[in-house]
Amino acid sequence: MRTLAGEAGRSARDVSNGVAELRDGIAQVADAISAGEERLLETSRVAGEARTTLERLGLSISHTLELVSESASARAQHVGGIASLRDRLSALSAEKDKWASGFAEIEGAINEQVSAVDELSAARQQLLQLTQQLQTTATQIRDTTESSD
């Protein structure tokens, strides 16, 4: 009986040590998730600012194209130079559209990463619950072992 109680006590200590190691691991995962969330939020903020800047640039280019078009009709003698300028502005507008598309892709990727972090957070919560259950079980085993002595 004493041998069995001794083995049960060692098992309870082993489980308790395992729970402590699991808790440490979970804490490290939680820290990594928090750091990842902060980086994602910062990246999302920067992408949003870049998108806003591109939108403003697009409006400026559109306005400039309108002015150039108005100027072109008013000044027929400068048609060649104005047409060249309009072509360059159109090319810039096309580049702006490419950049906007790229930022939309980045924004989509960020949203996917945020979803992944949310899933990791949910998994972390489940691990914490399992850890608490393991600790409760270990405590019950230890209490049962100690009361048997």
N, C-alpha and C positions, 0 to 999 in steps of 0.2 A: 504494500500500500504506500509506504514511504517512497519507494523507488518510483512508483507511478506518479506520486505527487511531485517528486523532484523533476521528473521528465516533463510533467505538465508545466511546472514553473519555468524550466528552461525554454520550453516551447512558447510560453507566454512572453518571456523576455525576447526571444527571437522575433516573434510577431511584433512586439513593441518596437524593437530596433528596426525592423523592416518598415513599419509605419513611419518612423522618424525619418528614415532615408527617403521614403516616398514623399513625405511632406517637403523635405529639402528639395527634391527634384521638382515637385510641383511649384514650389516658390521660385525656382530658377526659370521654369517655363513661364510662370506668370510675369516675372520681370522681363523676359524676352518678348512676350506678347505685348506688354505695356510699351516697351521701347519701339516695337514694330508699329503699334497704333500711333504713337507720336510721330514717327517718320512718315507714315501714310498720310496723316492729317496735314503735316507740313508740306508734303509733296502735292497733295490735293489743293492746298491754299496757293502754292506757287503756280500750279497749272491753271487755277482759276484766274489768277492775276494775269498770267500770260494770255489767256483766252480773252480777257477784257481788253488788254492792250491791243491784241490783234483785231478785235471788233472795232475799237476806236480807229486803228490804222485803216481798216477797211472803209469806215465812214469818211475819213479824211481823204483817202484815195478817190472814193466815189465823188466827193464834193469837188476835189481838184479836177477830176475828169469832166464834171459838169462845167466848171469854169473854163477849162481848156476848150471844150466843145463850143461854148459861147464865144470865147475869144477867137476861135478858128473861123467862125462864121463872120465875125466883125472885122477880122483882119485877113483878108484873102491873100495879101502879099507874103504872109508868114505861114502859109499852109504847110509847106514842106517841114519846117521846124516844129510846128505845132503837132502835125501828124506823127512825127517821130516821138515827140514827148508823150502824146496820147498812147502810142504803141508801147512805150516804156512803162507808162503808168498801168496800162492794161496787163502787161507782163507782171508788174508788181502785184496787181490785184490777183492774178492767177497764183502767184507765189503765196500770197496771203491766204488764199483758199486752201492750198496744199498744207500750209502750217496749221490752219484751223482744223483741217481733217486729221492731221497728226495729233493735235491736242485733244481732239475728240476720242481718238484711239487711246491716248494716254489716260484720259479721264475714265474710259471704260475699264482699262486695266486696273486703275486705282480702285474703282468700284468693286472689281472682282477681288482685289486684295483686301479691301475692307470687309467684304463678305467672308473671305477666308479667315480673317482675324476674328470676326464675330463667331464663326464656327469653332475656332480654337478657344475662344473665351467660354463658349458653351461646354466644350470638352473639358476645359480646366475646371469649370464648376462641377461637372460630373466627377472628375478625379478628386476634388475636394470632398464631395459627399462620400465617395467610396473610402477615402482616407479616414473620415470621421467614423464611418461604419466599422472599418478595420480596427480603429483605436478603441471603439466601444466594445467590440468583440474581445480584443486583447485584454481590456480592463476586466471584463466579465470572467475570462479564463483565469486571470491573475487572482481575482477575488475568490473564485471558486476554489482555486488551488490553495490559497492562503487559509480559507475557512476549513479546508479538509485537514490541514495540519493540526 
